[in-house]
Each structure stands twice: as structure tokens, then as C-alpha cells.
Amino acid sequence: MIELLHSIDRAILLWIHQGWRSGPTDLLFPWITELRHFIVPLAVGWLLLMIFGGRRGRITGLLLVASLILTDQIAGQWIKPWVERVRPCFAVEGVTALIHQVHSASFPSNHAANVFGASTVLRLRGGPRWLWAFVPATLIGLSRVYVGVHYPSDVVGGMVLGMACGALVCGVVSARSRGDRAQTVR
């Protein structure tokens, strides 16, 4: 069964990494996958949220940070060293890294965990209008497969972890808030 899942994972990897290759996607996906392109706009957005978002915005901003720390630590410090999966660019014939890549573990994708955690926080705190946040998260996840540094299951694992962590941090604040309201009512 594990071998079947690995062969499906590998087939999807090759389909995306080789089958989607074109001039425009060779420019787009390596650009999308690089965090440095997004640091300034994300930092400015976060600062605006903290300054002008009121109490709810500041709580959301803190939850974004909490989710990021949680997903990054769980994925990078706990799961990756335990699983020790070799990245496809070093393990699968026909897959080459389209970006600089160090020999670190592959499962789960920290990028996917981080962006899906943040998207979940935005969606849960901001309502349905924030559903769009999953679009760039999905593109970033796809970009990790396209550039050859993750298997699709690495991205799915990161997505699940990120959504769980985002929901967890929001749930803790929501439960705390309900508890505070119950104390006030008594």
C-alpha cells in the first residue's frame, strides 16, 4: 500500500514538474516560491493590521504570528527530523531543483504549513471574504512541487498541518473569549 501511494505521489510530481513546464511557468513558479519576494508586502500588511485593525485586527495579527511559529516549529523541528524524507530533486530521476536547495528533509513542506496556517487564521478571523487567501497558499504549494523540492504529499502534509495549527490558535482564542463572556454574564 505504501509503495502504491509513493508511486502515485511520484507520478503527480513528474506530471507537475515536467508536464507543466513552459516559459511562463518557468518564470512564475520559481518566483512565487521565493519568500524574499513577499517579506516586505506581508510585513507592511501585518503592521497595518496591527496599527489600524483595532482590537480584532491586533488579535488576528498575533494569531498569525502564533500560527507561523507553531507550524514552522512542528514541521521543521519535529516532523522533518523524524521522517527524514529526501527531497525529490535529490532522489527522483528527471527532477531537478529549479531553485537553490540545500540537503534538508522534505516532509512536510514548511512553506505549505506556514501559508495554509496563515490562510486559515485569516479565514476564521475575517469571515468568508478571506477565502481568497487560500489561492496564493495553493499557488505556493504547487510551486514547491513545480520547482522540484517537494513531493505533492509533502505539500498536502504541510497544508493539513498548517490548517490544523491555524484552527488551533483561533480555537484557543475563541474558547478563551467564550470563557471571558461567560464569566461576565454570571
N, C-alpha and C positions, 0 to 999 in steps of 0.2 A: 504493500500500500504506500509506504513512504517513497519507494522508488517511482511509483506511478505519479505521485504528487510532484516529485522532483523533476520528472520528465516533462510534465505539464508546465511547471514553473520555467524550465529551461526553454521550452518551445515558445512560450509567451515572450520571454526575454529576447530570444532571437528574432521573433516577429517584430517587436518594437525596435530593437537595436539595429537590425539590418533592414527590415521591411519598410520602416518609415523613413529611411534615410533620403534626404533631398537637400538641396542648397538652403532653402528657407529653414527647414527644421534643424539642419546642422548649425545654423546661426542661433535660432531661437532657444532650443533646449539647453545647450551649454551656457547660454546667458542666464536663463531662468534658474538654473541650478546653483549659480554662484551667489551666496548670501551677501557678498560685498555690494552687489547692485541694489540691495534693498535696505541696508542698515540705516542710511540717512532718512529715507522717507518713513520707515517704520518708527524710528526714534522720534521724528517730528510728530507723527500721528499719535504716538504714545504720550508725548509731552502735552500735546493739545488736549488729549483726553483727560490727562491728569489736571491740567490747568482750567479748562473750560467745561469739563464734563460733569461738574457738580459732584455730589457725594456718590451717586451711582457710577459716574464715569471713573472716579478715583478708585472705587472698589473694583470695577472692571479692569482697570489698569493694573492693579495689584494682583488680581486673579490671573491676568495674562502672564505676569512675571512668575507667579507661583506655578502655573501650568508649565511654563517653559523650563523652570528649574526641575520640576518633578519629572517631566518627560525626558529631559536631557540626562538626568542622573540615572533614572531607571534603565533607559535604553543603553546609554554609553558606559555606565559604571557597573551595572548589574547583569543585564541580559547579554550584551555583546561578549564580555569575557567568559560567560558561562557557555554560550552556544558556539563561539569561535568559528563562525561560518566564513569561508574565504570568499572574497568579492569575486563576482563573475569575470571581471576583466583580468583576473589572475588565475581563473580556474576553467573557463569555458572557451574552447577553441572558436575563433571567429568573433570574439567580443574583445574590443579594445576600449580602454578608458579614453573618452574624448575630452577629459579634463585631467589636471594633475591629481593623482590619487596615491595616498600612502597605503602601506600594507596594514590596514586595520580591519577589524571584523565587520561583517556585512549585515547581520540580522540583529535587531530590526534597524530600519532606516531612521536615524536621528532627525534628519530633515523632515521626513513624513510625520514622525511623532510630534515634533515641535509645531509644525504648521497646522496639523489637524487638531492638536490640543488648543492652540490659539483660536482656530476657527470655531471650535466647539464652545469655547468661552464666549466669543463674540455672538454666536447664535443664541446661546442660552441666556445671555445677559441683555442682548439687544433685540431679540424677537425675530420674526420671520424675515424682516428686511435684511438681516445679516446672513441669510442663507448663501448669498453670493460669495462669502468668504471661503466657501469650500471649492470654488472654481480655481483660484490661484493655488490652493493647497493641492488639488488634484493635478494641476499642471506641474507643480514642483515634484510631486511624487512620480509622475510619468517621466519627468526629466531625469530623475535618478536612474531609471531603467534605461532610458534612451542613451545616456552618456556612458553606460556600461559599468556603473559602480554598485548597482543593486539588482537583485532578482525581484520580480514582481511580488513575491511573498514577503520580502524584506519591507517593501513599501506598505503592503496590506497589514503586516505586523505592526509597523510604526503607526499606521492610521488607527488601528484598533487601540493601541496603547495611548496615543495622543487623545483620541476621543474619550477614552475612559478617564484619563487624568484631567482633561478639561471638565468633564462632567463631575468628577470627584471634587475638584476645588470649588466649583459652583455649588455643588450639593452641600458641602460643608458650610459655606456662607449662607445658603438658603435655610438650612436646618438651624443654624445659629440665629438667623433673623427671625424665624418662626418661634424659636425659644424665647427670644427677647420680647416679641409681641405677646406671647402667652403670659409672660411674667408681668407685663404692663397691664393686661386685661384683668388679672386677678385682683 
